[in-house]
Amino acid sequence: MNKSKKIILVPHCFTTKGFAPQHREDIDEVLQVLLNYEAGIIQMPCPHLIFLQEKSNHNKAFKIKESLIDSNKLQDLNYLYSKHLNSYLIQIDEYKKQGFEIAGLIGVRRSPTCALKIGGEKHEQGVFMDIVKQRLEDKNIHTCTANIDIPLGNDKTYK
């Protein structure tokens, strides 16, 4: 049996069934694709949960839309997201030292936080993924990227 040494970085909502506003009802299909690719996964932290945690820790009323518009708050987002990504980056570094390939980074198409800017797609890159990609580049980690559509329920997708 050939032991695969591939890792794919996935957004939190990609493998978390029932999490709103983005949720997957077809989690079995998602996991089967990863199994067929013979890749391990690292589930990245959820930027929305980071906000909720920050709100409860500091009793502040954070609003994502306001934070995305105000450039001063964007610096706060950079700090907040970077702080939460540190432990994941340590894991990724260790995987690389052990000979694993970081084979992919998956984003959520049209998400204000988790979309990846790929080729000719017209949407902007999400704030969180912008930070993820920058932190990976800082560590000289370059990988394939892809966006997925995540159903919102009632056959709607993140648009």
N, C-alpha and C positions, 0 to 999 in steps of 0.2 A: 504494500500500500504506500503510495507516494504522499508524503506529508506536505500539504500546502503551507506556504509561509506568506500569505497575502492577508492584508488587513484593509477593510473599507471603513471610512468614517461616515457615519450616518446621522442625520438630524434626529433629535429626540422623538418627534412625532412619527417618524418613519417606522418604528417598531413598537410604539405604545398604543395599543388598541383602546379606543374610547376616550382618548384625551382631546378635549375641545380647546380651541375652535378647529384645529386640524386633527383628524383622527382617521385611523385606518380600520376598515372593517375586514379587509382582506389580508390580515397579518400572515396567514399561512402561506399565501402566494408570495409575499415579500421574502419570508424566511426561506422558502424553497428556492427562489432565485439565488439567494446568497449561498445556500448549501450547494446548489449546482455549480456555482462559480468556485466552490471550495475555499471560501474566504471567511476569515473571522471578522467580527465587527467591533467597532468602538462606537457606542452610542454617545453622542455629544450632549452637553447640557442644553436644556431648553431655555432660550432667552426670555420667554414669557414667565417661566417659573423663577428665573433669576430675579425678575422684577418683583414678583409676588413675595419672594423671600426677602428682598431688600425692603419692600414696603412694610412687611411685618416686623423686620428687625429694627427699622428706624421710624416706623409709624408715619411715613411720608406718603403722600398721594402721588405716586409715579403714574404718568400716562405715557404710553409708548408713542402715540402720534405726536404729542408735544415734544418729546425727547428727540424724535427723528427730525423735527423741523428746526429747533434751536441749536445753533452750532456750539454754544457753551455746553449744553446738555449732551451733545454728541461726544464731547470730550469725556464727560462723565460715563457715557455708555462704553466708550473705548476702555476706560479704566475698569468699570464693573465687569464687562465681558472678559477682558484679559485676565483679571483676577480669577474668575471662575474657570478659565481655560488652562491655567497653569498646571494643575494636576494631570489633565489629559495630555498635555504636551510632554510631561515627564514620562508618562506611559508610552507615548508614541516614540520618544527618544530611545526608551529601553527596548521596545520592539525592534527598532532599526538596528540597535547594537546586537540583538540576537539574530539578525539576518532576515527579518521580516521586510517585505515590500509594502509600503503604503500605496495600495493599488487604486484607491479611488476616494473621492470626496463627493458626497451626494447632497444636493440642495433641494429646496422646495420652490418650484417655479412660481413666480410672481409674489412670493412672500416678502413682506417689508423687512423681515429680519433674516430669513434663511435662503433667499434666492441666490443663485450663482450667476454671474455674468458670463455667458458662454457664446462664443462665435457671434452670429448675427441676431441673436435674441434681442428684442427691443426693450425688455424690462431692465430696471436697474438691479445692481447687486444689493442684496440685503445687508443691513448694517452688521449683523452678527457674522455672517459669512465673509464679509469684507475683512473683519478682524481675524477670523480663523485663517483665511488665506494668507494674510500678512504675517501672522505668527508662524505659519508653516514655512513661508518663504524665508523668514528670518533664520530658520533652522535648516535652510537649504533643502527643504522637502518639497519636491514637485510631483504632482500626481494627476491622474485623469479626473475630470469632473463631469457630473451629469446632474440635471434637474429632473425631478419627478413631479407629477400632479398628485396632490393629496385631496381626496374627496372631503367635502365639508358636510356631507349628509344630503339627502334628497337629490342625489345625482348632481350636485353642484361641485365645482372644483375651485381651488384658490385661483382667482383671476384678478 
